Amino acid sequence: MARKRSRPYTEDDVAFVHKHYAEMTAAQIGEELGISKFQVSKIVTELRKIGVDMPKKTAKRDNPVELYVKHNKIPLKKTSKAKQGAGRKKKA
């Protein structure tokens, strides 16, 4: 199977990433633009490196384990905090 090659990103791609980075995942942006998610991450890293204020991520991929538990209505066990000092004893 041959590796999928992405095209080089352009100034318009950088503008799109800057505008939509908070609302979309890197994979979604890459799919929309026709570039790889790694190129999207590289654009974001370079923008942050030169001092552009990039917003915090609000669109994140859901945890598949949590989705499975929620969809199958699996009851969760009550958790208690672990005892303090439960570790190796210090030498005197």
Biopython code that builds the backbone (N, CA, C, O; Angstrom):
import numpy as np
from Bio.PDB.StructureBuilder import StructureBuilder

atoms = [
    (1, "MET", "N", (0.844, -1.180, 0.000)),
    (1, "MET", "CA", (0.000, 0.000, 0.000)),
    (1, "MET", "C", (0.886, 1.239, 0.000)),
    (1, "MET", "O", (1.762, 1.382, 0.853)),
    (2, "ALA", "N", (0.663, 2.106, -0.929)),
    (2, "ALA", "CA", (1.478, 3.308, -1.049)),
    (2, "ALA", "C", (1.037, 4.363, -0.044)),
    (2, "ALA", "O", (-0.139, 4.457, 0.309)),
    (3, "ARG", "N", (1.990, 5.142, 0.401)),
    (3, "ARG", "CA", (1.718, 6.196, 1.354)),
    (3, "ARG", "C", (1.015, 7.356, 0.669)),
    (3, "ARG", "O", (1.381, 7.749, -0.438)),
    (4, "LYS", "N", (0.002, 7.902, 1.337)),
    (4, "LYS", "CA", (-0.716, 9.047, 0.778)),
    (4, "LYS", "C", (0.150, 10.285, 0.934)),
    (4, "LYS", "O", (0.625, 10.576, 2.032)),
    (5, "ARG", "N", (0.355, 11.006, -0.139)),
    (5, "ARG", "CA", (1.190, 12.199, -0.091)),
    (5, "ARG", "C", (0.308, 13.428, -0.031)),
    (5, "ARG", "O", (-0.684, 13.531, -0.752)),
    (6, "SER", "N", (0.671, 14.348, 0.824)),
    (6, "SER", "CA", (-0.072, 15.594, 0.960)),
    (6, "SER", "C", (0.588, 16.670, 0.124)),
    (6, "SER", "O", (1.774, 16.597, -0.200)),
    (7, "ARG", "N", (-0.189, 17.647, -0.211)),
    (7, "ARG", "CA", (0.360, 18.769, -0.960)),
    (7, "ARG", "C", (0.979, 19.762, 0.024)),
    (7, "ARG", "O", (0.638, 19.745, 1.206)),
    (8, "PRO", "N", (1.877, 20.620, -0.442)),
    (8, "PRO", "CA", (2.429, 21.658, 0.442)),
    (8, "PRO", "C", (1.327, 22.642, 0.843)),
    (8, "PRO", "O", (0.440, 22.943, 0.044)),
    (9, "TYR", "N", (1.384, 23.139, 2.076)),
    (9, "TYR", "CA", (0.347, 24.080, 2.509)),
    (9, "TYR", "C", (0.666, 25.494, 2.051)),
    (9, "TYR", "O", (1.822, 25.856, 1.834)),
    (10, "THR", "N", (-0.399, 26.286, 1.911)),
    (10, "THR", "CA", (-0.274, 27.643, 1.383)),
    (10, "THR", "C", (-0.668, 28.664, 2.445)),
    (10, "THR", "O", (-1.048, 28.305, 3.560)),
    (11, "GLU", "N", (-0.572, 29.937, 2.086)),
    (11, "GLU", "CA", (-0.949, 31.020, 2.987)),
    (11, "GLU", "C", (-2.439, 30.957, 3.320)),
    (11, "GLU", "O", (-2.831, 31.260, 4.447)),
    (12, "ASP", "N", (-3.264, 30.570, 2.361)),
    (12, "ASP", "CA", (-4.703, 30.425, 2.610)),
    (12, "ASP", "C", (-4.977, 29.303, 3.614)),
    (12, "ASP", "O", (-5.884, 29.407, 4.439)),
    (13, "ASP", "N", (-4.181, 28.226, 3.534)),
    (13, "ASP", "CA", (-4.318, 27.138, 4.498)),
    (13, "ASP", "C", (-3.989, 27.617, 5.910)),
    (13, "ASP", "O", (-4.681, 27.264, 6.865)),
    (14, "VAL", "N", (-2.941, 28.413, 6.039)),
    (14, "VAL", "CA", (-2.547, 28.949, 7.343)),
    (14, "VAL", "C", (-3.666, 29.825, 7.901)),
    (14, "VAL", "O", (-3.966, 29.758, 9.092)),
    (15, "ALA", "N", (-4.284, 30.645, 7.054)),
    (15, "ALA", "CA", (-5.384, 31.500, 7.498)),
    (15, "ALA", "C", (-6.574, 30.658, 7.967)),
    (15, "ALA", "O", (-7.204, 30.983, 8.973)),
    (16, "PHE", "N", (-6.881, 29.587, 7.249)),
    (16, "PHE", "CA", (-7.995, 28.710, 7.616)),
    (16, "PHE", "C", (-7.720, 28.024, 8.954)),
    (16, "PHE", "O", (-8.602, 27.939, 9.808)),
    (17, "VAL", "N", (-6.491, 27.538, 9.130)),
    (17, "VAL", "CA", (-6.115, 26.871, 10.384)),
    (17, "VAL", "C", (-6.218, 27.856, 11.540)),
    (17, "VAL", "O", (-6.750, 27.515, 12.597)),
    (18, "HIS", "N", (-5.716, 29.070, 11.354)),
    (18, "HIS", "CA", (-5.761, 30.077, 12.413)),
    (18, "HIS", "C", (-7.194, 30.405, 12.805)),
    (18, "HIS", "O", (-7.487, 30.605, 13.984)),
    (19, "LYS", "N", (-8.077, 30.461, 11.835)),
    (19, "LYS", "CA", (-9.467, 30.836, 12.091)),
    (19, "LYS", "C", (-10.269, 29.703, 12.733)),
    (19, "LYS", "O", (-11.104, 29.967, 13.599)),
    (20, "HIS", "N", (-10.037, 28.444, 12.333)),
    (20, "HIS", "CA", (-10.894, 27.329, 12.735)),
    (20, "HIS", "C", (-10.250, 26.345, 13.704)),
    (20, "HIS", "O", (-10.854, 25.314, 14.001)),
    (21, "TYR", "N", (-9.048, 26.620, 14.209)),
    (21, "TYR", "CA", (-8.332, 25.647, 15.027)),
    (21, "TYR", "C", (-9.071, 25.303, 16.313)),
    (21, "TYR", "O", (-9.033, 24.151, 16.746)),
    (22, "ALA", "N", (-9.737, 26.262, 16.933)),
    (22, "ALA", "CA", (-10.403, 26.007, 18.213)),
    (22, "ALA", "C", (-11.639, 25.123, 18.049)),
    (22, "ALA", "O", (-11.951, 24.336, 18.943)),
    (23, "GLU", "N", (-12.346, 25.237, 16.927)),
    (23, "GLU", "CA", (-13.617, 24.522, 16.764)),
    (23, "GLU", "C", (-13.484, 23.167, 16.091)),
    (23, "GLU", "O", (-14.406, 22.355, 16.173)),
    (24, "MET", "N", (-12.373, 22.897, 15.432)),
    (24, "MET", "CA", (-12.225, 21.660, 14.672)),
    (24, "MET", "C", (-10.964, 20.916, 15.115)),
    (24, "MET", "O", (-10.015, 21.528, 15.604)),
    (25, "THR", "N", (-10.964, 19.599, 14.939)),
    (25, "THR", "CA", (-9.754, 18.834, 15.226)),
    (25, "THR", "C", (-8.783, 18.987, 14.055)),
    (25, "THR", "O", (-9.164, 19.417, 12.966)),
    (26, "ALA", "N", (-7.535, 18.629, 14.299)),
    (26, "ALA", "CA", (-6.525, 18.733, 13.250)),
    (26, "ALA", "C", (-6.869, 17.830, 12.067)),
    (26, "ALA", "O", (-6.632, 18.191, 10.914)),
    (27, "ALA", "N", (-7.426, 16.659, 12.356)),
    (27, "ALA", "CA", (-7.806, 15.738, 11.276)),
    (27, "ALA", "C", (-8.933, 16.324, 10.428)),
    (27, "ALA", "O", (-8.920, 16.195, 9.204)),
    (28, "GLN", "N", (-9.907, 16.969, 11.073)),
    (28, "GLN", "CA", (-11.011, 17.584, 10.328)),
    (28, "GLN", "C", (-10.508, 18.726, 9.455)),
    (28, "GLN", "O", (-10.918, 18.855, 8.301)),
    (29, "ILE", "N", (-9.626, 19.552, 9.998)),
    (29, "ILE", "CA", (-9.068, 20.668, 9.215)),
    (29, "ILE", "C", (-8.268, 20.127, 8.042)),
    (29, "ILE", "O", (-8.390, 20.615, 6.919)),
    (30, "GLY", "N", (-7.446, 19.115, 8.309)),
    (30, "GLY", "CA", (-6.640, 18.521, 7.245)),
    (30, "GLY", "C", (-7.488, 17.928, 6.142)),
    (30, "GLY", "O", (-7.170, 18.074, 4.962)),
    (31, "GLU", "N", (-8.569, 17.258, 6.520)),
    (31, "GLU", "CA", (-9.465, 16.672, 5.524)),
    (31, "GLU", "C", (-10.134, 17.758, 4.690)),
    (31, "GLU", "O", (-10.282, 17.620, 3.476)),
    (32, "GLU", "N", (-10.533, 18.832, 5.351)),
    (32, "GLU", "CA", (-11.187, 19.947, 4.655)),
    (32, "GLU", "C", (-10.236, 20.604, 3.642)),
    (32, "GLU", "O", (-10.644, 20.957, 2.536)),
    (33, "LEU", "N", (-8.960, 20.762, 4.037)),
    (33, "LEU", "CA", (-8.010, 21.464, 3.180)),
    (33, "LEU", "C", (-7.262, 20.558, 2.212)),
    (33, "LEU", "O", (-6.706, 21.032, 1.221)),
    (34, "GLY", "N", (-7.246, 19.257, 2.493)),
    (34, "GLY", "CA", (-6.483, 18.346, 1.638)),
    (34, "GLY", "C", (-5.024, 18.248, 2.044)),
    (34, "GLY", "O", (-4.175, 17.878, 1.233)),
    (35, "ILE", "N", (-4.725, 18.583, 3.309)),
    (35, "ILE", "CA", (-3.377, 18.425, 3.841)),
    (35, "ILE", "C", (-3.455, 17.436, 5.005)),
    (35, "ILE", "O", (-4.550, 17.076, 5.439)),
    (36, "SER", "N", (-2.314, 17.001, 5.506)),
    (36, "SER", "CA", (-2.328, 16.027, 6.596)),
    (36, "SER", "C", (-2.523, 16.726, 7.939)),
    (36, "SER", "O", (-2.288, 17.927, 8.068)),
    (37, "LYS", "N", (-2.959, 15.951, 8.939)),
    (37, "LYS", "CA", (-3.141, 16.521, 10.269)),
    (37, "LYS", "C", (-1.798, 16.916, 10.862)),
    (37, "LYS", "O", (-1.736, 17.795, 11.722)),
    (38, "PHE", "N", (-0.726, 16.281, 10.414)),
    (38, "PHE", "CA", (0.605, 16.632, 10.890)),
    (38, "PHE", "C", (1.022, 18.007, 10.364)),
    (38, "PHE", "O", (1.693, 18.766, 11.063)),
    (39, "GLN", "N", (0.624, 18.321, 9.134)),
    (39, "GLN", "CA", (0.892, 19.650, 8.596)),
    (39, "GLN", "C", (0.096, 20.701, 9.356)),
    (39, "GLN", "O", (0.590, 21.806, 9.583)),
    (40, "VAL", "N", (-1.134, 20.370, 9.753)),
    (40, "VAL", "CA", (-1.943, 21.300, 10.551)),
    (40, "VAL", "C", (-1.240, 21.562, 11.876)),
    (40, "VAL", "O", (-1.146, 22.712, 12.305)),
    (41, "SER", "N", (-0.747, 20.522, 12.527)),
    (41, "SER", "CA", (-0.036, 20.681, 13.787)),
    (41, "SER", "C", (1.233, 21.503, 13.605)),
    (41, "SER", "O", (1.583, 22.310, 14.466)),
    (42, "LYS", "N", (1.914, 21.301, 12.498)),
    (42, "LYS", "CA", (3.135, 22.068, 12.217)),
    (42, "LYS", "C", (2.814, 23.543, 12.027)),
    (42, "LYS", "O", (3.558, 24.402, 12.500)),
    (43, "ILE", "N", (1.720, 23.847, 11.343)),
    (43, "ILE", "CA", (1.297, 25.237, 11.161)),
    (43, "ILE", "C", (1.031, 25.879, 12.514)),
    (43, "ILE", "O", (1.472, 27.000, 12.769)),
    (44, "VAL", "N", (0.311, 25.171, 13.385)),
    (44, "VAL", "CA", (-0.020, 25.697, 14.706)),
    (44, "VAL", "C", (1.255, 25.925, 15.516)),
    (44, "VAL", "O", (1.399, 26.959, 16.169)),
    (45, "THR", "N", (2.179, 24.966, 15.478)),
    (45, "THR", "CA", (3.432, 25.105, 16.209)),
    (45, "THR", "C", (4.221, 26.313, 15.724)),
    (45, "THR", "O", (4.754, 27.071, 16.534)),
    (46, "GLU", "N", (4.300, 26.496, 14.418)),
    (46, "GLU", "CA", (5.035, 27.635, 13.873)),
    (46, "GLU", "C", (4.366, 28.953, 14.230)),
    (46, "GLU", "O", (5.054, 29.929, 14.531)),
    (47, "LEU", "N", (3.038, 29.000, 14.202)),
    (47, "LEU", "CA", (2.334, 30.225, 14.591)),
    (47, "LEU", "C", (2.605, 30.568, 16.052)),
    (47, "LEU", "O", (2.843, 31.728, 16.389)),
    (48, "ARG", "N", (2.570, 29.559, 16.914)),
    (48, "ARG", "CA", (2.847, 29.805, 18.338)),
    (48, "ARG", "C", (4.294, 30.230, 18.554)),
    (48, "ARG", "O", (4.577, 31.066, 19.412)),
    (49, "LYS", "N", (5.217, 29.649, 17.769)),
    (49, "LYS", "CA", (6.632, 29.960, 17.919)),
    (49, "LYS", "C", (6.931, 31.427, 17.598)),
    (49, "LYS", "O", (7.786, 32.041, 18.235)),
    (50, "ILE", "N", (6.223, 31.989, 16.605)),
    (50, "ILE", "CA", (6.481, 33.378, 16.241)),
    (50, "ILE", "C", (5.652, 34.357, 17.068)),
    (50, "ILE", "O", (5.760, 35.570, 16.890)),
    (51, "GLY", "N", (4.812, 33.824, 17.983)),
    (51, "GLY", "CA", (4.117, 34.695, 18.920)),
    (51, "GLY", "C", (2.653, 34.941, 18.640)),
    (51, "GLY", "O", (2.060, 35.816, 19.272)),
    (52, "VAL", "N", (2.041, 34.212, 17.724)),
    (52, "VAL", "CA", (0.614, 34.368, 17.453)),
    (52, "VAL", "C", (-0.165, 33.697, 18.579)),
    (52, "VAL", "O", (0.136, 32.565, 18.955)),
    (53, "ASP", "N", (-1.163, 34.392, 19.115)),
    (53, "ASP", "CA", (-1.974, 33.849, 20.200)),
    (53, "ASP", "C", (-3.011, 32.895, 19.620)),
    (53, "ASP", "O", (-4.027, 33.324, 19.073)),
    (54, "MET", "N", (-2.743, 31.592, 19.746)),
    (54, "MET", "CA", (-3.681, 30.584, 19.252)),
    (54, "MET", "C", (-4.650, 30.231, 20.373)),
    (54, "MET", "O", (-4.226, 30.058, 21.516)),
    (55, "PRO", "N", (-5.947, 30.119, 20.071)),
    (55, "PRO", "CA", (-6.929, 29.794, 21.115)),
    (55, "PRO", "C", (-6.760, 28.364, 21.609)),
    (55, "PRO", "O", (-6.204, 27.511, 20.918)),
    (56, "LYS", "N", (-7.255, 28.124, 22.821)),
    (56, "LYS", "CA", (-7.239, 26.772, 23.373)),
    (56, "LYS", "C", (-8.181, 25.893, 22.572)),
    (56, "LYS", "O", (-9.161, 26.376, 22.006)),
    (57, "LYS", "N", (-7.887, 24.617, 22.525)),
    (57, "LYS", "CA", (-8.688, 23.650, 21.786)),
    (57, "LYS", "C", (-10.009, 23.414, 22.507)),
    (57, "LYS", "O", (-10.019, 23.140, 23.707)),
    (58, "THR", "N", (-11.119, 23.516, 21.788)),
    (58, "THR", "CA", (-12.417, 23.177, 22.358)),
    (58, "THR", "C", (-12.988, 21.927, 21.705)),
    (58, "THR", "O", (-13.862, 21.279, 22.279)),
    (59, "ALA", "N", (-12.511, 21.578, 20.521)),
    (59, "ALA", "CA", (-12.982, 20.373, 19.828)),
    (59, "ALA", "C", (-11.959, 19.276, 20.035)),
    (59, "ALA", "O", (-10.839, 19.357, 19.531)),
    (60, "LYS", "N", (-12.342, 18.256, 20.775)),
    (60, "LYS", "CA", (-11.446, 17.137, 21.019)),
    (60, "LYS", "C", (-12.157, 15.846, 20.669)),
    (60, "LYS", "O", (-13.384, 15.757, 20.709)),
    (61, "ARG", "N", (-11.369, 14.859, 20.331)),
    (61, "ARG", "CA", (-11.916, 13.546, 20.019)),
    (61, "ARG", "C", (-12.405, 12.918, 21.313)),
    (61, "ARG", "O", (-11.729, 12.982, 22.340)),
    (62, "ASP", "N", (-13.588, 12.307, 21.257)),
    (62, "ASP", "CA", (-14.146, 11.660, 22.437)),
    (62, "ASP", "C", (-13.343, 10.413, 22.782)),
    (62, "ASP", "O", (-12.819, 9.733, 21.901)),
    (63, "ASN", "N", (-13.254, 10.123, 24.083)),
    (63, "ASN", "CA", (-12.563, 8.935, 24.558)),
    (63, "ASN", "C", (-13.431, 7.714, 24.231)),
    (63, "ASN", "O", (-14.565, 7.627, 24.703)),
    (64, "PRO", "N", (-12.918, 6.771, 23.431)),
    (64, "PRO", "CA", (-13.737, 5.625, 23.032)),
    (64, "PRO", "C", (-14.160, 4.741, 24.209)),
    (64, "PRO", "O", (-15.229, 4.133, 24.161)),
    (65, "VAL", "N", (-13.344, 4.658, 25.260)),
    (65, "VAL", "CA", (-13.703, 3.851, 26.422)),
    (65, "VAL", "C", (-14.893, 4.479, 27.138)),
    (65, "VAL", "O", (-15.833, 3.774, 27.505)),
    (66, "GLU", "N", (-14.866, 5.786, 27.340)),
    (66, "GLU", "CA", (-15.983, 6.472, 27.985)),
    (66, "GLU", "C", (-17.256, 6.362, 27.157)),
    (66, "GLU", "O", (-18.343, 6.200, 27.712)),
    (67, "LEU", "N", (-17.134, 6.447, 25.835)),
    (67, "LEU", "CA", (-18.304, 6.291, 24.966)),
    (67, "LEU", "C", (-18.903, 4.897, 25.100)),
    (67, "LEU", "O", (-20.124, 4.750, 25.164)),
    (68, "TYR", "N", (-18.052, 3.874, 25.144)),
    (68, "TYR", "CA", (-18.529, 2.490, 25.291)),
    (68, "TYR", "C", (-19.292, 2.331, 26.600)),
    (68, "TYR", "O", (-20.376, 1.748, 26.624)),
    (69, "VAL", "N", (-18.728, 2.849, 27.688)),
    (69, "VAL", "CA", (-19.368, 2.724, 29.003)),
    (69, "VAL", "C", (-20.700, 3.453, 29.011)),
    (69, "VAL", "O", (-21.687, 2.946, 29.544)),
    (70, "LYS", "N", (-20.731, 4.643, 28.421)),
    (70, "LYS", "CA", (-21.968, 5.439, 28.407)),
    (70, "LYS", "C", (-23.038, 4.789, 27.536)),
    (70, "LYS", "O", (-24.198, 4.726, 27.945)),
    (71, "HIS", "N", (-22.683, 4.306, 26.348)),
    (71, "HIS", "CA", (-23.666, 3.715, 25.438)),
    (71, "HIS", "C", (-24.217, 2.395, 25.952)),
    (71, "HIS", "O", (-25.380, 2.074, 25.707)),
    (72, "ASN", "N", (-23.397, 1.624, 26.661)),
    (72, "ASN", "CA", (-23.841, 0.329, 27.176)),
    (72, "ASN", "C", (-24.366, 0.419, 28.603)),
    (72, "ASN", "O", (-24.714, -0.597, 29.204)),
    (73, "LYS", "N", (-24.422, 1.620, 29.140)),
    (73, "LYS", "CA", (-24.965, 1.882, 30.486)),
    (73, "LYS", "C", (-24.360, 0.953, 31.533)),
    (73, "LYS", "O", (-25.075, 0.339, 32.325)),
    (74, "ILE", "N", (-23.044, 0.860, 31.523)),
    (74, "ILE", "CA", (-22.321, 0.042, 32.493)),
    (74, "ILE", "C", (-22.202, 0.836, 33.787)),
    (74, "ILE", "O", (-21.715, 1.967, 33.772)),
    (75, "PRO", "N", (-22.643, 0.256, 34.921)),
    (75, "PRO", "CA", (-22.562, 1.000, 36.186)),
    (75, "PRO", "C", (-21.112, 1.173, 36.625)),
    (75, "PRO", "O", (-20.286, 0.273, 36.473)),
    (76, "LEU", "N", (-20.826, 2.337, 37.167)),
    (76, "LEU", "CA", (-19.482, 2.630, 37.635)),
    (76, "LEU", "C", (-19.360, 2.316, 39.117)),
    (76, "LEU", "O", (-20.310, 2.496, 39.880)),
    (77, "LYS", "N", (-18.204, 1.852, 39.513)),
    (77, "LYS", "CA", (-17.929, 1.509, 40.897)),
    (77, "LYS", "C", (-17.588, 2.789, 41.656)),
    (77, "LYS", "O", (-16.924, 3.677, 41.122)),
    (78, "LYS", "N", (-18.047, 2.878, 42.906)),
    (78, "LYS", "CA", (-17.703, 4.028, 43.735)),
    (78, "LYS", "C", (-16.220, 3.954, 44.051)),
    (78, "LYS", "O", (-15.708, 2.897, 44.421)),
    (79, "THR", "N", (-15.539, 5.068, 43.907)),
    (79, "THR", "CA", (-14.104, 5.081, 44.175)),
    (79, "THR", "C", (-13.836, 5.817, 45.473)),
    (79, "THR", "O", (-14.531, 6.774, 45.817)),
    (80, "SER", "N", (-12.835, 5.367, 46.177)),
    (80, "SER", "CA", (-12.415, 6.048, 47.400)),
    (80, "SER", "C", (-10.953, 6.442, 47.233)),
    (80, "SER", "O", (-10.211, 5.832, 46.463)),
    (81, "LYS", "N", (-10.564, 7.456, 47.958)),
    (81, "LYS", "CA", (-9.186, 7.906, 47.849)),
    (81, "LYS", "C", (-8.257, 6.881, 48.489)),
    (81, "LYS", "O", (-8.601, 6.268, 49.500)),
    (82, "ALA", "N", (-7.090, 6.699, 47.902)),
    (82, "ALA", "CA", (-6.111, 5.763, 48.438)),
    (82, "ALA", "C", (-5.547, 6.300, 49.749)),
    (82, "ALA", "O", (-5.486, 7.509, 49.970)),
    (83, "LYS", "N", (-5.135, 5.366, 50.616)),
    (83, "LYS", "CA", (-4.551, 5.776, 51.890)),
    (83, "LYS", "C", (-3.285, 6.587, 51.639)),
    (83, "LYS", "O", (-2.502, 6.278, 50.741)),
    (84, "GLN", "N", (-3.102, 7.606, 52.429)),
    (84, "GLN", "CA", (-1.882, 8.396, 52.330)),
    (84, "GLN", "C", (-0.736, 7.602, 52.936)),
    (84, "GLN", "O", (-0.933, 6.898, 53.926)),
    (85, "GLY", "N", (0.419, 7.698, 52.379)),
    (85, "GLY", "CA", (1.589, 7.026, 52.910)),
    (85, "GLY", "C", (1.688, 5.576, 52.521)),
    (85, "GLY", "O", (2.486, 4.838, 53.098)),
    (86, "ALA", "N", (0.899, 5.147, 51.559)),
    (86, "ALA", "CA", (0.959, 3.753, 51.121)),
    (86, "ALA", "C", (2.059, 3.629, 50.081)),
    (86, "ALA", "O", (1.792, 3.611, 48.879)),
    (87, "GLY", "N", (3.273, 3.544, 50.542)),
    (87, "GLY", "CA", (4.412, 3.439, 49.643)),
    (87, "GLY", "C", (5.572, 2.834, 50.383)),
    (87, "GLY", "O", (5.406, 2.257, 51.458)),
    (88, "ARG", "N", (6.726, 2.964, 49.820)),
    (88, "ARG", "CA", (7.909, 2.413, 50.447)),
    (88, "ARG", "C", (8.281, 3.238, 51.665)),
    (88, "ARG", "O", (8.222, 4.467, 51.623)),
    (89, "LYS", "N", (8.664, 2.577, 52.751)),
    (89, "LYS", "CA", (9.039, 3.284, 53.976)),
    (89, "LYS", "C", (10.443, 3.844, 53.827)),
    (89, "LYS", "O", (11.315, 3.225, 53.218)),
    (90, "LYS", "N", (10.643, 5.018, 54.392)),
    (90, "LYS", "CA", (11.968, 5.624, 54.366)),
    (90, "LYS", "C", (12.870, 4.955, 55.397)),
    (90, "LYS", "O", (12.411, 4.537, 56.460)),
    (91, "LYS", "N", (14.143, 4.860, 55.075)),
    (91, "LYS", "CA", (15.104, 4.307, 56.010)),
    (91, "LYS", "C", (15.405, 5.338, 57.085)),
    (91, "LYS", "O", (15.453, 6.538, 56.814)),
    (92, "ALA", "N", (15.605, 4.863, 58.298)),
    (92, "ALA", "CA", (15.863, 5.761, 59.423)),
    (92, "ALA", "C", (17.286, 6.248, 59.453)),
    (92, "ALA", "O", (17.658, 7.013, 60.343)),
]
sb = StructureBuilder()
sb.init_structure("model")
sb.init_model(0)
sb.init_chain("A")
sb.init_seg("    ")
for serial, (resi, resn, name, xyz) in enumerate(atoms, 1):
    if name == "N":
        sb.init_residue(resn, " ", resi, " ")
    sb.init_atom(name, np.array(xyz, "f"), 0.0, 1.0, " ", f" {name:<3s}", serial, name[0])
structure = sb.get_structure()
